[in-house]
Structure formats: C-alpha cells, structure tokens
Amino acid sequence: MGIKLKNKRSAAGLKLSADKAIIMREICRENDIGKISVFGSRARGDHKRGSDIDLLVKFKKTKGLLELLSLELKLEKLFGMKVEIVTEGSVPVFLKRAIMKEAIPVL
C-alpha cells in the first residue's frame, strides 16, 4: 500500500483508491486545507520502501502545532506510513524553489 505516481506532473497520477480519496477530501475540508501537494522522493518517483510522504500544505486559516500534529496522525493512519507536513509559510527560502518545482497537487 502506498502512493504511486503515473505521471510526475499530473495530480491525477497520484493513485488514491476511491475510498481514500473521499477520506482525504474530508480531512482537507475538516482542516481548512486550501491546497495539498506531495513533494520529495514520492513526487520524484525515487522513494524506497519505508520512505515517508512529504506534503506541502496551504491552509485557509492559520493552524497551531497541535492541529498540525493531529493532521499528520490522521494522514499517517490513512496511508499507513509516516507523513511529514510542511506549510507553505514554513519552508525555508533556500528550499522553497526546489520544493515548489517538484510539488504535485494531490487534491
């Protein structure tokens, strides 16, 4: 069970079962997520077994640390693997260009 990309630049290339897509949309709605993208090894297609899922998230409203941790736990349960969340505002300037270049919208 994992995330697989068919086309590196296509949001539709991120394989989510219909059930997981519904749950993912609900999680995004409940957490005021405006945009969520995958980046890192899973976006590049060079992930290894046990690699985490790196997600770039843009919230509609500011979230606190506990809310971010709660979201990570929900997504880890959904995907059955470690999830790392980075908000657009927290990306260091020296990494922003690289992350934005490889980020693929999930929903």
C-alpha positions in Angstrom: 0.0 0.0 0.0 1.5 3.3 -1.0 1.4 6.3 -3.2 2.4 5.7 -6.7 2.8 8.3 -9.5 1.9 7.5 -13.1 2.8 10.9 -14.4 5.1 13.1 -12.3 3.4 16.3 -13.2 -0.2 15.1 -13.0 -2.4 15.4 -9.9 -4.4 12.5 -11.3 -1.2 10.5 -11.4 -1.3 10.2 -7.6 -3.0 6.9 -7.1 -5.6 7.0 -4.3 -8.3 4.5 -4.0 -11.8 5.9 -4.3 -12.3 5.4 -0.6 -9.0 7.1 0.3 -9.7 10.0 -2.0 -13.1 10.6 -0.2 -11.4 10.4 3.2 -8.6 12.7 2.0 -11.1 15.3 0.8 -13.0 15.1 4.1 -9.7 15.6 6.0 -8.9 18.6 3.9 -12.3 20.1 4.4 -12.2 19.5 8.2 -8.8 21.1 8.5 -9.4 24.1 6.3 -6.8 23.0 3.7 -6.8 25.1 0.6 -4.1 23.1 -1.2 -2.1 20.0 -0.6 0.8 18.7 -2.7 3.2 15.9 -2.4 7.0 16.6 -2.8 10.2 14.9 -2.2 11.1 11.3 -3.1 7.5 10.3 -3.6 6.9 13.1 -6.1 10.2 12.4 -7.9 9.4 8.7 -8.0 12.7 7.7 -6.3 11.3 6.7 -3.0 12.3 3.5 -1.3 10.3 1.1 0.8 9.6 2.8 4.1 10.1 6.3 2.7 7.8 8.9 4.3 5.3 11.1 2.4 6.2 14.7 2.3 3.2 17.0 2.0 3.2 20.8 1.3 0.0 22.2 2.8 -1.6 25.6 2.4 -4.3 26.3 5.0 -7.2 28.7 4.6 -6.7 29.7 8.2 -3.7 29.7 10.5 -3.1 26.4 12.4 -1.3 25.7 15.6 1.2 23.0 16.3 -1.3 20.6 17.9 -3.6 20.9 14.9 -0.6 20.1 12.5 0.3 17.1 14.6 -3.3 15.9 14.6 -3.4 16.3 10.9 -0.2 14.3 10.5 -1.6 11.5 12.6 -4.8 11.3 10.6 -2.9 11.2 7.3 -0.5 8.5 8.7 -3.5 6.4 9.6 -5.0 6.9 6.2 -1.8 6.0 4.3 -0.3 3.5 6.7 3.1 5.2 6.7 5.0 8.2 8.1 3.8 11.6 6.9 5.7 14.9 7.2 3.7 18.1 6.8 5.3 21.4 5.8 3.3 24.6 5.5 4.0 27.0 2.6 4.9 29.7 5.1 7.4 27.5 7.0 9.5 26.5 4.0 13.0 28.0 4.3 13.8 30.4 1.5 16.7 28.3 0.3 14.5 25.2 -0.2 11.3 26.9 -1.5 12.2 26.9 -5.2 13.1 23.2 -5.2 10.1 22.2 -3.2 7.7 24.2 -5.4 9.3 22.9 -8.6 8.6 19.2 -7.7 5.4 19.7 -5.7 2.4 17.8 -7.3 -1.1 18.7 -6.2 -2.9 15.8 -4.5 -6.5 17.1 -4.5 
